[in-house]
Amino acid sequence: QVQLVESGGGLVQPGGSLRLSCAASGITFSLYAMGWYRQAPGKQRELVADITSGGMSNYVDSVKGRFTISRDNTKNTVYLQMNSLKPEDTAAYYCNSKFNSLSYWGQGTQVTVSS
């Protein structure tokens, strides 16, 4: 049974930081590309950042220079370090894993940036 469990969301003031974690089980983690997506109310889900099995990363323009995605294959975990958070980063953040035609989602964790 595949499980992706996100953690680390919460309420933070503008300019603050959070680190999201996504722990995977039931998959050969090192083979999977991992990604973080977000969905704000009334908006479509969008890719925030992803990282290949080889460690190459990609970011949406709006988070470049502020967010960093990383993975630890020994812990089957992918992280999203989010710095200089803005109110427009407020959303539910979802972890995704992909390998060929296989794709799995976590349940999401809420990030709210507000003063």
Backbone hydrogen bonds in HBPLUS format (Angstrom, degrees):
<---DONOR---> <-ACCEPTOR-->    atom                        ^
c    i                          cat <-CA-CA->   ^        H-A-AA   ^      H-
h    n   atom  resd res      DA  || num        DHA   H-A  angle D-A-AA Bond
n    s   type  num  typ     dist DA aas  dist angle  dist       angle   num
A0003-GLN N   A0025-SER O   2.94 MM  22  5.23 160.8  1.98 142.7 144.2     1
A0025-SER N   A0003-GLN O   2.90 MM  22  5.23 144.1  2.03 152.0 157.8     2
A0005-VAL N   A0023-ALA O   2.96 MM  18  5.21 163.7  1.98 141.6 146.7     3
A0023-ALA N   A0005-VAL O   2.97 MM  18  5.21 159.4  2.01 141.6 138.5     4
A0007-SER N   A0021-SER O   2.87 MM  14  5.27 139.5  2.04 148.7 152.6     5
A0021-SER N   A0007-SER O   2.89 MM  14  5.27 162.3  1.92 146.3 149.7     6
A0010-GLY N   A0110-GLN O   2.90 MM 100  6.11 116.6  2.31 139.6 157.5     7
A0112-THR N   A0010-GLY O   2.92 MM 102  6.11 170.1  1.93 154.9 154.3     8
A0012-VAL N   A0112-THR O   2.88 MM 100  6.31 157.8  1.93 164.7 171.7     9
A0114-SER N   A0012-VAL O   2.92 MM 102  6.29 147.1  2.03 150.2 158.9    10
A0016-GLY N   A0013-GLN O   2.95 MM   3  5.51 153.8  2.02 143.5 145.5    11
A0015-GLY N   A0085-LEU O   2.71 MM  70  4.85 167.6  1.73 143.6 148.1    12
A0085-LEU N   A0016-GLY O   3.08 MM  69  5.47 174.6  2.08 152.5 153.1    13
A0018-LEU N   A0082-MET O   2.92 MM  64  5.25 150.8  2.01 144.9 154.3    14
A0082-MET N   A0018-LEU O   2.77 MM  64  5.25 168.2  1.79 176.9 178.8    15
A0020-LEU N   A0080-LEU O   2.90 MM  60  4.98 163.2  1.93 142.2 140.9    16
A0080-LEU N   A0020-LEU O   2.89 MM  60  4.98 148.6  1.99 137.5 140.2    17
A0022-CYS N   A0078-VAL O   2.83 MM  56  5.24 133.7  2.05 153.3 164.6    18
A0078-VAL N   A0022-CYS O   3.01 MM  56  5.24 154.2  2.08 139.9 146.2    19
A0024-ALA N   A0076-ASN O   2.84 MM  52  5.49 174.7  1.84 172.6 174.5    20
A0031-LEU N   A0028-THR O   2.96 MM   3  5.86 159.1  2.01 130.4 136.2    21
A0032-TYR N   A0029-PHE O   3.03 MM   3  5.46 153.7  2.10 116.1 123.7    22
A0033-ALA N   A0098-LYS O   2.87 MM  65  5.17 156.6  1.92 162.2 158.3    23
A0098-LYS N   A0033-ALA O   2.83 MM  65  5.17 156.8  1.89 153.0 158.1    24
A0034-MET N   A0051-ILE O   2.94 MM  17  5.42 158.6  1.99 160.7 161.5    25
A0051-ILE N   A0034-MET O   2.77 MM  17  5.42 155.4  1.83 161.6 169.1    26
A0035-GLY N   A0096-ASN O   2.80 MM  61  5.01 155.1  1.86 147.9 150.3    27
A0096-ASN N   A0035-GLY O   2.83 MM  61  5.01 148.3  1.93 148.8 149.7    28
A0036-TRP N   A0049-ALA O   2.78 MM  13  5.39 164.4  1.80 166.5 169.8    29
A0048-VAL N   A0036-TRP O   2.77 MM  12  5.52 161.3  1.81 150.9 154.1    30
A0049-ALA N   A0036-TRP O   3.24 MM  13  5.39 157.5  2.29 141.6 146.3    31
A0037-TYR N   A0094-TYR O   2.79 MM  57  5.06 165.1  1.81 152.3 157.6    32
A0094-TYR N   A0037-TYR O   2.72 MM  57  5.06 159.9  1.76 138.1 145.4    33
A0038-ARG N   A0046-GLU O   2.88 MM   8  5.50 151.4  1.96 150.1 159.4    34
A0046-GLU N   A0038-ARG O   2.82 MM   8  5.50 161.4  1.85 156.5 160.7    35
A0039-GLN N   A0092-ALA O   2.86 MM  53  5.32 146.8  1.97 144.7 155.8    36
A0092-ALA N   A0039-GLN O   3.06 MM  53  5.32 173.5  2.06 135.6 134.1    37
A0043-LYS N   A0040-ALA O   2.97 MM   3  5.37 156.0  2.03 141.6 139.3    38
A0060-VAL N   A0048-VAL O   2.93 MM  12  5.31 155.9  1.99 149.3 145.9    39
A0050-ASP N   A0058-ASN O   2.95 MM   8  5.37 150.0  2.05 141.5 149.6    40
A0058-ASN N   A0050-ASP O   2.92 MM   8  5.37 141.3  2.07 153.2 157.6    41
A0052-THR N   A0056-MET O   2.78 MM   4  5.22 156.6  1.84 146.0 151.9    42
A0055-GLY N   A0052-THR O   2.98 MM   3  5.08 161.6  2.02 105.0 110.9    43
A0063-VAL N   A0060-VAL O   3.07 MM   3  5.89 166.6  2.09 127.6 131.5    44
A0064-LYS N   A0061-ASP O   3.31 MM   3  5.32 152.8  2.39 102.3 110.0    45
A0066-ARG N   A0063-VAL O   2.93 MM   3  5.38 160.0  1.97 135.9 139.2    46
A0067-PHE N   A0063-VAL O   3.04 MM   4  5.61 157.5  2.09 163.6 161.6    47
A0083-ASN N   A0066-ARG O   3.00 MM  17  5.11 156.4  2.06 133.9 140.9    48
A0068-THR N   A0081-GLN O   2.82 MM  13  5.04 149.1  1.92 142.0 151.4    49
A0081-GLN N   A0068-THR O   2.81 MM  13  5.04 162.2  1.84 157.4 153.7    50
A0070-SER N   A0079-TYR O   3.16 MM   9  5.24 156.0  2.22 131.6 135.3    51
A0079-TYR N   A0070-SER O   2.79 MM   9  5.24 168.0  1.80 150.9 154.2    52
A0072-ASP N   A0077-THR O   2.83 MM   5  5.42 164.0  1.86 167.2 170.9    53
A0075-LYS N   A0072-ASP O   3.05 MM   3  5.47 146.2  2.17 108.3 117.9    54
A0077-THR N   A0072-ASP O   3.25 MM   5  5.42 168.1  2.27 141.9 143.8    55
A0089-ASP N   A0086-LYS O   2.86 MM   3  5.39 164.1  1.89 119.6 124.6    56
A0090-THR N   A0087-PRO O   3.06 MM   3  5.63 164.9  2.08 117.2 121.5    57
A0091-ALA N   A0111-VAL O   2.96 MM  20  5.52 147.1  2.07 147.4 157.8    58
A0111-VAL N   A0091-ALA O   2.90 MM  20  5.52 165.4  1.92 159.0 163.9    59
A0093-TYR N   A0109-THR O   2.79 MM  16  5.27 179.1  1.79 148.8 148.7    60
A0109-THR N   A0093-TYR O   2.85 MM  16  5.27 144.7  1.97 139.5 151.0    61
A0106-GLY N   A0095-CYS O   2.96 MM  11  5.23 147.7  2.07 149.9 150.4    62
A0097-SER N   A0104-TYR O   2.97 MM   7  5.26 153.9  2.04 142.2 148.8    63
A0104-TYR N   A0097-SER O   2.96 MM   7  5.26 152.8  2.03 143.8 152.0    64
A0099-PHE N   A0102-LEU O   2.96 MM   3  5.16 156.4  2.01 142.3 146.9    65
A0102-LEU N   A0099-PHE O   2.86 MM   3  5.16 157.6  1.91 138.7 136.7    66
